Amino acid sequence: MTTLQTPPAIDHDTLMAFVFRGVEEAGATLNAALVVMGDRLGYYRAMADSRPITPADLAERTSTDEHYTREWLNAQAAGAFVTYDPATATYTLPPEHAVALADESSPAFLPGLFQTALGTVNDTTRVIEAARTGDGLGWHDHSDDVHTGCERFFRPSYKAHLVAEWLPALDGVVDKLTAGATVADIGCSAGFIADELATAGATTLGLDIDVPGLGKAAERFGARVQFVCATGDALPLADGSVDVLVLNHIYEHVVDPDAVLDELHRVLAPTGVVYLGLGNRLGVVEPHYRLPFLSYLPGPLADRYVRASGRAEHYHERFRTRRGLRRMLRGFTVWDYTLPVIKDPARFSNTDVVSPRVASLPTAAFRVAMPIVPIFIWVAAKSASRPRGATLSTPPERVHVPAGR
Ligand SMILES: C[S@@+](CC[C@H](N)C(=O)[O-])C[C@H]1O[C@@H](n2cnc3c(N)ncnc32)[C@H](O)[C@@H]1O
């Protein structure tokens, strides 16, 4: 017997609001292509002096065709990336936009992010095929734009701040580096963190399981960094041999994070330190898919959520809460630098993430919010240690972890 079902009522306003949001997202996708075009053809760099320019000027400066510069400038004006003066029929890249679009050394530089987004869109066919077959599509399977864009987006921040500002605020890390310490970056990906540490004077290893990625990293930084294919839970390193270990945005991707921490404990020198950038399961917006509360959900529900969002077939990342991370770090001495970094964004060059207004909120408010901060920055040692870095206005706090390893 067939059961007749009443179709759900459609609210016209909700429908139209959703359609307009979708149109905006499609527009943003198209604009990503235009930003990559402006970056690759040198349009932004040619306008970086922030002087008014005509399409003919831009075409001449970049040795490109005027028909295209005109269309591109009009689209950029429509998106408020450049301004248009109808009186003179000229276009201007405002100085702040020039920093974000043409200064590759600036931590505010955006085209790398657009390049990653466009590279991901270009991988659509392969992602669809993987969804059909159920095969995985690894990070290394993405097109080159995804890797190169990622590096161009993150590298200026690391370059500007890692050795100059972030590490000096940690306990004795820079002294170790400049004394020619041995450093291992576990899950080094494109290798640019490892390269910065090598530039600071350390003997540096970059380890990852992504062979093509390691090949690319070696092409760029192989003169300073030794890249090795190895998994974090079986490191080809002697006991107690590494002075500084880096584990930045890795544990959620590995099958057995506890085994990785066992290995870090084994290879760390008695006076060595581990730098840990640890995503928080209770961070409200999941960082890979930008979906609210995704990491809160148990596996099957998370799979359904990413599938319903159209972003992936499965949700593979496995984040832990602060409590779970404390258990993961058992047996280490751990200091939490999250609050010092949030409370003093100028010192840690973090003002693009934490505004001075937010930073000036009372420390007590941050303590209340601590369970849901997106990332914890922890420094761990094998021996009982105290922070030896410069005095900070908000000092690091001891994280109490279970004993034994
Ligand atoms: C999100 S990327 C992090 C890259 C880098 N640490 C950073 O902060 O920019 C994650 C990396 O972890 C690597 N990875 C995943 N599982 C691993 C494992 N078991 N051992 C070593 N690396 C692993 C991936 O290949 C990828 O390069």
The ligand as an SDF file (V2000), in Angstrom:
LIG
                    3D

 27 29  0  0  0  0  0  0  0  0999 V2000
   47.9770   20.1470    8.1070 C   0  0  0  0  0  0  0  0  0  0  0  0
   49.5050   19.5400    7.5320 S   0  0  0  0  0  0  0  0  0  0  0  0
   50.5500   20.3820    8.6990 C   0  0  0  0  0  0  0  0  0  0  0  0
   51.7750   20.9330    8.0550 C   0  0  0  0  0  0  0  0  0  0  0  0
   52.7760   21.7020    8.9190 C   0  0  0  0  0  0  0  0  0  0  0  0
   53.1380   21.0280   10.1390 N   0  0  0  0  0  0  0  0  0  0  0  0
   52.2940   23.1230    9.2130 C   0  0  0  0  0  0  0  0  0  0  0  0
   52.0550   23.4700   10.3650 O   0  0  0  0  0  0  0  0  0  0  0  0
   52.1800   23.9120    8.2590 O   0  0  0  0  0  0  0  0  0  0  0  0
   49.5040   17.8770    8.1150 C   0  0  0  0  0  0  0  0  0  0  0  0
   50.7280   17.0550    7.6510 C   0  0  0  0  0  0  0  0  0  0  0  0
   50.8000   15.8820    8.4510 O   0  0  0  0  0  0  0  0  0  0  0  0
   51.3240   14.8630    7.6380 C   0  0  0  0  0  0  0  0  0  0  0  0
   51.0560   13.5560    8.2720 N   0  0  0  0  0  0  0  0  0  0  0  0
   49.8750   12.8930    8.3820 C   0  0  0  0  0  0  0  0  0  0  0  0
   50.0550   11.7400    9.0410 N   0  0  0  0  0  0  0  0  0  0  0  0
   51.3740   11.6670    9.3770 C   0  0  0  0  0  0  0  0  0  0  0  0
   52.1830   10.7130   10.0780 C   0  0  0  0  0  0  0  0  0  0  0  0
   51.6720    9.5860   10.5680 N   0  0  0  0  0  0  0  0  0  0  0  0
   53.4830   10.9920   10.2260 N   0  0  0  0  0  0  0  0  0  0  0  0
   54.0390   12.1160    9.7500 C   0  0  0  0  0  0  0  0  0  0  0  0
   53.3270   13.0550    9.0760 N   0  0  0  0  0  0  0  0  0  0  0  0
   52.0110   12.8270    8.8990 C   0  0  0  0  0  0  0  0  0  0  0  0
   50.6020   15.0660    6.3080 C   0  0  0  0  0  0  0  0  0  0  0  0
   51.2410   14.3950    5.2420 O   0  0  0  0  0  0  0  0  0  0  0  0
   50.6510   16.5990    6.2010 C   0  0  0  0  0  0  0  0  0  0  0  0
   51.7980   17.0140    5.5170 O   0  0  0  0  0  0  0  0  0  0  0  0
  1  2  1  0
  2  3  1  0
  2 10  1  0
  3  4  1  0
  4  5  1  0
  5  6  1  0
  5  7  1  0
  7  8  2  0
  7  9  1  0
 10 11  1  0
 11 12  1  0
 11 26  1  0
 12 13  1  0
 13 14  1  0
 13 24  1  0
 14 15  1  0
 14 23  1  0
 15 16  2  0
 16 17  1  0
 17 18  1  0
 17 23  2  0
 18 19  1  0
 18 20  2  0
 20 21  1  0
 21 22  2  0
 22 23  1  0
 24 25  1  0
 24 26  1  0
 26 27  1  0
M  CHG  2   2   1   9  -1
M  END
$$$$
